[in-house]
């Protein structure tokens, strides 16, 4: 797996990383609970979307390998298991 293959998943992960740092800073500063939870929900959603993007990239990679007559690095069952682990 490499950064080029993952597309915007890396961008999403970097954004979530920054947002999480902001959440931690908000907690340390004693911010309002509702504001903290709103930001935490945004981090969670960003991580979920990045995870789905990574699974989609894996699926595309496996399909391309099969189209070239190569053995896919993961089976459909393995990809499905990864997808369901995000749900």
ZATITOR-668142 format. One record per atom (N, C-alpha, C): residue number from 1; atom name; z, y, x. Coordinates in nm, 3 decimals. Example, Ala and Ser with C-alpha at 12.3 -4.5 7.8 and 13.67 -1.06 7.14 Angstrom:
residues 2
REC  pos  site        Z        Y        X
REC    1     N    0.780   -0.569    1.319
REC    1    CA    0.780   -0.450    1.230
REC    1     C    0.780   -0.330    1.320
REC    2     N    0.708   -0.225    1.285
REC    2    CA    0.714   -0.106    1.367
REC    2     C    0.787    0.003    1.290
end
This chain:
residues 87
REC  pos  site        Z        Y        X
REC    1     N    0.000   -0.117    0.085
REC    1    CA    0.000    0.000    0.000
REC    1     C    0.000    0.123    0.090
REC    2     N   -0.086    0.217    0.057
REC    2    CA   -0.089    0.339    0.135
REC    2     C   -0.097    0.461    0.043
REC    3     N   -0.072    0.577    0.099
REC    3    CA   -0.064    0.699    0.020
REC    3     C   -0.195    0.731   -0.052
REC    4     N   -0.307    0.707    0.012
REC    4    CA   -0.437    0.735   -0.051
REC    4     C   -0.457    0.648   -0.174
REC    5     N   -0.410    0.525   -0.168
REC    5    CA   -0.427    0.432   -0.280
REC    5     C   -0.341    0.473   -0.400
REC    6     N   -0.230    0.538   -0.374
REC    6    CA   -0.136    0.570   -0.481
REC    6     C   -0.172    0.696   -0.558
REC    7     N   -0.264    0.774   -0.508
REC    7    CA   -0.305    0.894   -0.580
REC    7     C   -0.191    0.991   -0.600
REC    8     N   -0.175    1.037   -0.723
REC    8    CA   -0.075    1.140   -0.748
REC    8     C    0.067    1.084   -0.763
REC    9     N    0.086    0.952   -0.748
REC    9    CA    0.220    0.896   -0.756
REC    9     C    0.310    0.955   -0.648
REC   10     N    0.256    0.975   -0.530
REC   10    CA    0.336    1.033   -0.422
REC   10     C    0.375    1.176   -0.455
REC   11     N    0.285    1.251   -0.515
REC   11    CA    0.316    1.388   -0.556
REC   11     C    0.428    1.386   -0.659
REC   12     N    0.419    1.295   -0.755
REC   12    CA    0.523    1.282   -0.857
REC   12     C    0.657    1.245   -0.795
REC   13     N    0.655    1.154   -0.698
REC   13    CA    0.779    1.113   -0.632
REC   13     C    0.840    1.227   -0.552
REC   14     N    0.757    1.303   -0.485
REC   14    CA    0.809    1.419   -0.410
REC   14     C    0.870    1.522   -0.505
REC   15     N    0.804    1.543   -0.617
REC   15    CA    0.856    1.637   -0.716
REC   15     C    0.990    1.588   -0.770
REC   16     N    0.998    1.459   -0.801
REC   16    CA    1.123    1.402   -0.852
REC   16     C    1.233    1.413   -0.747
REC   17     N    1.197    1.394   -0.621
REC   17    CA    1.293    1.407   -0.513
REC   17     C    1.353    1.548   -0.511
REC   18     N    1.268    1.647   -0.523
REC   18    CA    1.314    1.786   -0.528
REC   18     C    1.399    1.814   -0.651
REC   19     N    1.356    1.761   -0.764
REC   19    CA    1.432    1.780   -0.889
REC   19     C    1.569    1.715   -0.878
REC   20     N    1.577    1.599   -0.818
REC   20    CA    1.705    1.530   -0.804
REC   20     C    1.800    1.611   -0.716
REC   21     N    1.745    1.669   -0.610
REC   21    CA    1.827    1.757   -0.527
REC   21     C    1.881    1.874   -0.608
REC   22     N    1.798    1.926   -0.698
REC   22    CA    1.841    2.035   -0.785
REC   22     C    1.951    1.991   -0.881
REC   23     N    1.941    1.870   -0.933
REC   23    CA    2.043    1.817   -1.023
REC   23     C    2.176    1.804   -0.949
REC   24     N    2.171    1.751   -0.830
REC   24    CA    2.293    1.736   -0.749
REC   24     C    2.355    1.872   -0.723
REC   25     N    2.272    1.970   -0.688
REC   25    CA    2.323    2.106   -0.664
REC   25     C    2.384    2.165   -0.791
REC   26     N    2.323    2.139   -0.906
REC   26    CA    2.376    2.189   -1.033
REC   26     C    2.514    2.130   -1.060
REC   27     N    2.529    2.000   -1.035
REC   27    CA    2.658    1.935   -1.058
REC   27     C    2.763    1.993   -0.964
REC   28     N    2.724    2.008   -0.837
REC   28    CA    2.818    2.062   -0.738
REC   28     C    2.859    2.205   -0.771
REC   29     N    2.769    2.279   -0.837
REC   29    CA    2.797    2.418   -0.874
REC   29     C    2.870    2.428   -1.008
REC   30     N    2.891    2.314   -1.074
REC   30    CA    2.961    2.315   -1.201
REC   30     C    2.879    2.366   -1.318
REC   31     N    2.747    2.344   -1.313
REC   31    CA    2.657    2.388   -1.420
REC   31     C    2.691    2.319   -1.553
REC   32     N    2.641    2.376   -1.658
REC   32    CA    2.659    2.324   -1.792
REC   32     C    2.602    2.182   -1.802
REC   33     N    2.676    2.096   -1.871
REC   33    CA    2.637    1.955   -1.886
REC   33     C    2.498    1.940   -1.948
REC   34     N    2.468    2.017   -2.051
REC   34    CA    2.339    2.006   -2.118
REC   34     C    2.224    2.041   -2.024
REC   35     N    2.242    2.142   -1.941
REC   35    CA    2.137    2.179   -1.845
REC   35     C    2.117    2.070   -1.741
REC   36     N    2.228    2.013   -1.694
REC   36    CA    2.221    1.905   -1.595
REC   36     C    2.147    1.785   -1.654
REC   37     N    2.183    1.747   -1.775
REC   37    CA    2.121    1.630   -1.837
REC   37     C    1.973    1.654   -1.868
REC   38     N    1.938    1.776   -1.902
REC   38    CA    1.796    1.808   -1.925
REC   38     C    1.716    1.789   -1.797
REC   39     N    1.770    1.835   -1.686
REC   39    CA    1.702    1.818   -1.558
REC   39     C    1.700    1.673   -1.514
REC   40     N    1.809    1.602   -1.540
REC   40    CA    1.814    1.460   -1.505
REC   40     C    1.711    1.381   -1.586
REC   41     N    1.692    1.416   -1.711
REC   41    CA    1.589    1.351   -1.793
REC   41     C    1.450    1.376   -1.736
REC   42     N    1.428    1.496   -1.685
REC   42    CA    1.298    1.528   -1.624
REC   42     C    1.276    1.444   -1.499
REC   43     N    1.381    1.424   -1.419
REC   43    CA    1.370    1.340   -1.299
REC   43     C    1.337    1.197   -1.339
REC   44     N    1.407    1.147   -1.440
REC   44    CA    1.385    1.011   -1.486
REC   44     C    1.242    0.991   -1.535
REC   45     N    1.192    1.086   -1.610
REC   45    CA    1.055    1.075   -1.661
REC   45     C    0.954    1.078   -1.546
REC   46     N    0.978    1.165   -1.448
REC   46    CA    0.887    1.173   -1.332
REC   46     C    0.885    1.041   -1.256
REC   47     N    1.002    0.978   -1.239
REC   47    CA    1.008    0.850   -1.171
REC   47     C    0.936    0.741   -1.250
REC   48     N    0.956    0.741   -1.382
REC   48    CA    0.887    0.643   -1.465
REC   48     C    0.736    0.657   -1.454
REC   49     N    0.688    0.779   -1.462
REC   49    CA    0.543    0.802   -1.456
REC   49     C    0.488    0.762   -1.319
REC   50     N    0.563    0.790   -1.213
REC   50    CA    0.519    0.749   -1.080
REC   50     C    0.513    0.597   -1.070
REC   51     N    0.612    0.530   -1.126
REC   51    CA    0.613    0.384   -1.125
REC   51     C    0.495    0.326   -1.199
REC   52     N    0.465    0.380   -1.317
REC   52    CA    0.349    0.332   -1.392
REC   52     C    0.220    0.358   -1.316
REC   53     N    0.213    0.471   -1.249
REC   53    CA    0.094    0.503   -1.170
REC   53     C    0.077    0.404   -1.055
REC   54     N    0.188    0.365   -0.993
REC   54    CA    0.182    0.269   -0.883
REC   54     C    0.136    0.132   -0.934
REC   55     N    0.188    0.090   -1.048
REC   55    CA    0.144   -0.038   -1.106
REC   55     C   -0.005   -0.031   -1.141
REC   56     N   -0.048    0.081   -1.197
REC   56    CA   -0.190    0.097   -1.231
REC   56     C   -0.276    0.092   -1.106
REC   57     N   -0.229    0.151   -0.997
REC   57    CA   -0.304    0.148   -0.871
REC   57     C   -0.313    0.005   -0.819
REC   58     N   -0.203   -0.070   -0.833
REC   58    CA   -0.203   -0.210   -0.791
REC   58     C   -0.302   -0.291   -0.871
REC   59     N   -0.306   -0.266   -1.001
REC   59    CA   -0.400   -0.338   -1.088
REC   59     C   -0.544   -0.308   -1.047
REC   60     N   -0.572   -0.181   -1.024
REC   60    CA   -0.707   -0.142   -0.981
REC   60     C   -0.743   -0.208   -0.848
REC   61     N   -0.647   -0.208   -0.756
REC   61    CA   -0.670   -0.268   -0.623
REC   61     C   -0.700   -0.417   -0.637
REC   62     N   -0.625   -0.487   -0.723
REC   62    CA   -0.648   -0.630   -0.744
REC   62     C   -0.784   -0.656   -0.807
REC   63     N   -0.821   -0.573   -0.904
REC   63    CA   -0.951   -0.590   -0.969
REC   63     C   -1.064   -0.567   -0.870
REC   64     N   -1.051   -0.469   -0.783
REC   64    CA   -1.155   -0.441   -0.685
REC   64     C   -1.167   -0.557   -0.586
REC   65     N   -1.054   -0.614   -0.547
REC   65    CA   -1.057   -0.728   -0.455
REC   65     C   -1.130   -0.846   -0.520
REC   66     N   -1.100   -0.873   -0.646
REC   66    CA   -1.166   -0.983   -0.717
REC   66     C   -1.316   -0.957   -0.731
REC   67     N   -1.353   -0.832   -0.755
REC   67    CA   -1.495   -0.798   -0.769
REC   67     C   -1.571   -0.821   -0.638
REC   68     N   -1.500   -0.807   -0.526
REC   68    CA   -1.562   -0.831   -0.396
REC   68     C   -1.559   -0.979   -0.358
REC   69     N   -1.503   -1.063   -0.446
REC   69    CA   -1.494   -1.206   -0.419
REC   69     C   -1.375   -1.243   -0.333
REC   70     N   -1.281   -1.151   -0.315
REC   70    CA   -1.162   -1.176   -0.234
REC   70     C   -1.048   -1.218   -0.325
REC   71     N   -0.947   -1.277   -0.265
REC   71    CA   -0.828   -1.311   -0.342
REC   71     C   -0.744   -1.183   -0.361
REC   72     N   -0.706   -1.158   -0.482
REC   72    CA   -0.623   -1.041   -0.511
REC   72     C   -0.486   -1.056   -0.447
REC   73     N   -0.429   -0.945   -0.397
REC   73    CA   -0.298   -0.954   -0.332
REC   73     C   -0.185   -0.991   -0.428
REC   74     N   -0.206   -0.970   -0.558
REC   74    CA   -0.104   -1.003   -0.658
REC   74     C   -0.173   -1.068   -0.778
REC   75     N   -0.102   -1.157   -0.842
REC   75    CA   -0.156   -1.218   -0.963
REC   75     C   -0.133   -1.125   -1.082
REC   76     N   -0.203   -1.152   -1.189
REC   76    CA   -0.184   -1.075   -1.312
REC   76     C   -0.040   -1.087   -1.360
REC   77     N    0.017   -1.206   -1.346
REC   77    CA    0.155   -1.229   -1.388
REC   77     C    0.253   -1.145   -1.306
REC   78     N    0.229   -1.135   -1.177
REC   78    CA    0.316   -1.053   -1.090
REC   78     C    0.307   -0.906   -1.129
REC   79     N    0.185   -0.859   -1.156
REC   79    CA    0.168   -0.720   -1.197
REC   79     C    0.235   -0.694   -1.333
REC   80     N    0.222   -0.790   -1.423
REC   80    CA    0.285   -0.775   -1.554
REC   80     C    0.437   -0.768   -1.538
REC   81     N    0.492   -0.851   -1.454
REC   81    CA    0.636   -0.850   -1.431
REC   81     C    0.681   -0.713   -1.376
REC   82     N    0.605   -0.659   -1.283
REC   82    CA    0.637   -0.526   -1.228
REC   82     C    0.629   -0.419   -1.336
REC   83     N    0.526   -0.426   -1.417
REC   83    CA    0.509   -0.330   -1.526
REC   83     C    0.629   -0.336   -1.622
REC   84     N    0.667   -0.457   -1.659
REC   84    CA    0.777   -0.473   -1.753
REC   84     C    0.912   -0.431   -1.691
REC   85     N    0.924   -0.440   -1.561
REC   85    CA    1.049   -0.396   -1.497
REC   85     C    1.069   -0.245   -1.512
REC   86     N    0.961   -0.172   -1.539
REC   86    CA    0.971   -0.027   -1.557
REC   86     C    1.006    0.010   -1.701
REC   87     N    0.984   -0.084   -1.793
REC   87    CA    1.006   -0.055   -1.935
REC   87     C    1.154   -0.053   -1.971
end
